[in-house]
Amino acid sequence: MNKKVFSKKIIAWYEENKRSLPWRQTRDPYKIWLSEVILQQTRIAQGLPYYLSFVKTFPTVKSLAIAPEDKVLRLWQGLGYYSRARNLHACAKKIDKEYSGKFPASFEELKKLPGIGDYTAAAIASIAFQIPVAVVDGNVFRVLSRIFGIEEEISSNKGKAVFMAKANSLIPADRPDVFNQAVMEFGALHCTPQNPGCLSCVFAKDCVANIHEIQNLLPVKIPKQKIKKRYLNYLVIQQKGKLLMRKRGPGDIWNGLYDFPLIETKKAVRSSEIWKHKKEIKLTIDSTAGRYKHLLSHQHLIVQFVLATIPIVPLKALIKRENLSFYSKKEIEKLPKPIVINRFLRESEFLK
C-alpha cells in the first residue's frame, strides 16, 4: 500500500469518526502542548477536566510560568506521574524567559525544552505549525505494526527508529496535522489493543495482521517491569486542629507533594508494633486510622495511617530533623498531595 492510499484512507476515516475535543479546535501551540502532556499516561475521559482547569487557571504560558509550584502541583493532583507537572512548569518558565513567551516553530528547537521529547515535539510542530513530522505513540505503534506487519520490538532503539521512519514516510506534506491525529485516533477507537474492529476496517484487505490473523501478536513488546511492593506507615499527629506534614524531596515517588511523617517497613506490620521501627522518637500509637492499597506504574503501595502521640521534646527534634510543619485544614486543602493522602484526609473527614 503506497503513501497516498494510506493517508487518504485514514484521513477519510478520521473526518467521519473523530471525537470533538477542545484541543482539536485550535492551533495554539500552548494549548496543544498542554493537552499532549496531560494525556501522556492518561485516558482522555480523565484528562479532559484537567485540561479545562489548566486552560482556565493558566490561560497563557506566562501565567503558568509565574505560578507557584505548589499551585501547579495542586491542580495536577490525581493525575499521577508528577514529574510531568514539574517539567510542564519548568518548560513554561523557559519559554517565557528565553523565547519571549512564544513556542519555537521548529521540531528540533521544541525538543530542547524541558519534558518535550520526540512525540510531544512532533505533535506541536505538526498541529500548530504544519511541519510534516510524524507523531509516534502507543496507538501509532499498534496501527503501523498491524497494517504493515512490522515485528520490531517497540521499546528497543532499533524498533523506535523503524517505526519513526515508517511513519515519516507516510505523512503527507500538505496535511501533517490531520494525518497525525487520524492515525492516533484510529488506534484509540478502531485498531484497539483488544477486539479491534477488523470486520469493518478500511484496511482489512491490506492489513498484514488481519490477513494472517496475528492481531494479538502485534505490536511486539517486552514484558512489563516487575512491580515492587512497599509498605508505608504514616504517622498522623494532630495538635490544636492542625496536622503534621512535610514536603517530599527528590529521589523517590511524589517529589514536591506533601505527606505525613513516614515509617517504611519491609513487610506489613501491626500499628501497635510500629514504635519498634522508630524507637528514637518514643512515639505512642493511639489507633489505626485507615489502610489503603495504591498501585503506581511499577510500585504497589500498602499504606497504613495511624494516629500517634509524641512527647514535646522528641516531637520538636523530629520536626527539625525531617523538616515538618503543622498545617491547618485550610492550608492542607491548598497543598498538592498524593491521591492516597487526599483520600485518607477526606474519608477521615479532616477535609470535606
N, C-alpha and C positions, 0 to 999 in steps of 0.2 A: 504494500500500500504506500503510495507516494505522499509527500508532504501536503500537497494541495487537497487531496481526497481526505486525509486525516483531519486537517484543520477545518475544512468545510463541514464535515460531518459533525465534529464535536462542537463547533460553534453554533451550528443549527440546533443541535440538541440542547445546548445551554440556553439559547434565546427562547426556547419553548418551555424549558423546565426549571430555570434558575429561581432561587428564592429571592425575595425582595429584602435586602439588608441595607442598613443606613450607610455603611462604608462603600457600598456599590453605587451610591448616588453622588459621589464626589471624586474629584481628582486632587484634593488637598492632601499633600504628602504627609502632613501631621496626622490627619485622621486615618489615613491608610496605614501608617506606621503603628498607631495606637491599636488598631484592630488586629494587625498581624501579631504584635507582641502579646496582646491579651489572649488571642486564640491559640497560641502555642501551648500544647498540652491541655487544652480546654475545649470542651464542646461549645458550639455556638449558642445553644439554649442557656448555658451557664454564663458564657462570656458576654452576651449582649447587654445585660443590665449593667455590668461593669464598664463596658464601652460607653454607654449612655451617661453613666455617672462621671466618668473621667472627662468626657467632652463638655459636660455641664459645669463641672468644678474647675477644670483647666481647659478653657476654650482655645488657648494658643500655646505654642511651645514655651514662650516666655513665662506664662502663668504657671506652667508646670515646673520650669527651671527654678523659679524663685520660691517655690513652695517648700516648707519644712519637710524633711524626710519622713518624720512620723506621720504627717498628714497623708503623704503619698502611700506609705505602707498601710495606714489605717483604711484607706479607700480600696486598697488591693486585698484586704483581709478576706480570707476564704477561698482565694484563687490558688494558693499554694505556689511552689517554685518562686519564692520571694526574691531570688536573685534577678528575676525578670523585672520586678518593680524597681530594684536598686539600679539596674542598668538603664531602665526607662528614664529614671530621674537624672542619672549621670549623662545620658545621651542628650536630654533636653538642655542641660546646662552647657554642654559643649556646643550644641547648635546655636544657642543663644549668644554665647561668648565669642566663638570663633567663626561662625557663619552668619552673624547678624540676624539670627532667628529664622533663617531660611535653609531648608534641606538642600544639600548639594544634588544637582541633577546629573549624577554620574554613578554608575554601578560600583566602580572601584572606590570612589570617594565615600559613598554610603557605607561600604564595608569597613571603613576606618573608624566608624562611630561605635561607641560602647554598646555591646549587646546586639549589634547588627551583623549577621553572617550572610552567607550567600543567599539563603532563602528569603530573608526579610529585605535585603538589598534588591533582589530581583523583583520582589512584589512591588516595592516603592518605585523602582526605576521603570518597570513596565506599565504599571497602572497610573502613576502620577505623571510620568514624563515620556511615556510611549517609546521607551527604549526596548528593542527586541532581545531581551534576555529571559531565559526560561526560569520559572519557579519550580523547584523540585521538593515536594514534601511527601508524607506517607501516602496520600491519595495518588499523587503522580507516580510514585514508585509502583503502586499496585496496578494502575491503568496501563502504564507502558510495559511493565513486565508481562502482564497477561496478554495484551493485544499483540506485542511483538515477540513474545517468548524469550524475554531476557532473563537469564538464570544466574546472573552475578549476584552475590550476597550484598544486600543493600546497605549494610553498615560498614563494609570494607571501603578503603580508599579507592580501590580499583572499581568497585561497584558504583560508588557515588560518581566517579568520573564517567563511567559508561552511561549511566542514566542522564547525567547532565549534558553530555554530548548528544545523546539521542533527543532529549527534549529541545535543545537548542537547534537541532537540525530540522525540527518540525515547526517551530514557531514562525508565524507569518510576520513580515516586517511591518505591514500596514495595520495589524490589529493584535499587537502583543498583549495588551491588557485583557481583551476579551478571551483570547486563547488561553492565557494562564488561568484565569478564573474558570473557564469552561472545563479544563482538564481536572482541576481540583474539585469542582462541583460534581463532575461526572463520577469521580471516585467516591465522593461523600454520599451521593444519593443513589447511584446506579451500580457501579462496579465496586460494591461494598465488600468488606472482608469476609463476611458470611452471607450466603444466599444471594449472590449477585444476580441482577436481572438479565441473565443471558438470553432467555427466550425472546425478549423484546428489545434486545440490544442492536443499535445501529451498526455495530462492528461484528455481529455474530458470525458472518460468513468469512471474515478475515482474521478473527481473533485466534491466535495460536492456542491459548489456554482453553478456549471453548471447543475448538476443533479436536483437541487431544484430551479434553476433559481433565485438565490438570489445574483448574482454578484454585483448588485448595493448596496447591504446592507453590504457587507464586503470589507475591514475591518471595524470594529465598531470604530468610533471616535467621541469625543465630539465636539460641535460647536466651531468654531474659536472665539478667543478673540475679543471683541468689538473694533472697530477701533476708535481711538481718533483723533479729529480734532485739528490742531494747526495753528495759524496764525502768520507767521513770516514776519516781515517788516525789510528789510535790508537797511541800510544807505550806499550809495555809495559815498564816499568822496574822491575826487581827488585833488592832489597837485603836480604840476610840472610833470605831466605824470605818477605819482605813485598813487596807491590805498591804502586806509587804511584798514588793515585786522588784524585778531587775530587768535591765535591757540586755538581751543576749548579744554576745560578741561574735566575731568571725570564727571560722574553723569548724562549724557544726551546722546543723539544721537551724532554721528560724533566725538567722542573723538579723539583728535590728529590731526584732519583736520582743515583747515583754512577757515574762512568765514569773513563777514563784521560785523561792529557794528550792533547789533540787538535790535529791539524793538518788543517784543512779545505781542500780544493783545488777548483778549478773543473772539473777533469776527473780521470779515473783516472791515477794516477802509479805508477811502479815504486817499491818500497820503497827501492831504492838511491838514488832521487832525492829522497826526502822531505827530506833535510837542506837542499836548496836553498830549501825553503819555511820553514825555521826556522833560518837561519844564525846568529842571535844567541845561540843556546844551544849551538852546537858539538856537536851530537849525532852519535853513530856508530850506524848501523843494522847490527845483527848478523844478523838474518834475518827473513823473513816468517813470522809465527806463524799466520795464518789470514785468509781472505777470505770475506765473507758479503754476501748481499743481504737487505735488510729493508724491507718495504713497510708504510708508515703510510697513513693515510687520504688525504693529499694530498702525500706525500713518498716518494720511492723512494731508499732509502739504500744506497749501495755502501760497505761498511765493510771496512777493511783493518787488521789488527793486526800490528804489527812490534815485534820485540824490539830495544830500543835501550839504548845506554850513554851517559851524560853525565858529564863530569868533575865533581868535587865542588863546585868554586866556582860554575860556571853552574847546576848542579843545585840548589844552595841558593837561588840567585836565582830560578830557575823555581818552586820550591816556595813561596817567599814571594809572588811576583807572581801566581800562579794559585791560591793557597790550597790547595795539595796536601798530602797526608799519606801516610805509608806505613801499610798495614793488613795484619794477619796473615790467614791463611786463616780462622781462627775469626771474626775481626771482619768480613771480607768476606762471609762466609756470612749474617750478620745484616743487612747493608746492603741497602737497596732499590736494585735495578739494572735498567736497560733489559734486555729479554729477549735482545737480541743480545749484550750484555756477559755476561750469565749463561751463555748458550750457549757463548760462547768459553771462559769460565773452566772450564766442565765438560768441553768437548771437548779442551781443552789439559791437562786433569787437574789444574789448580791447585785446583779444587773437585771434590768427588765427590758 
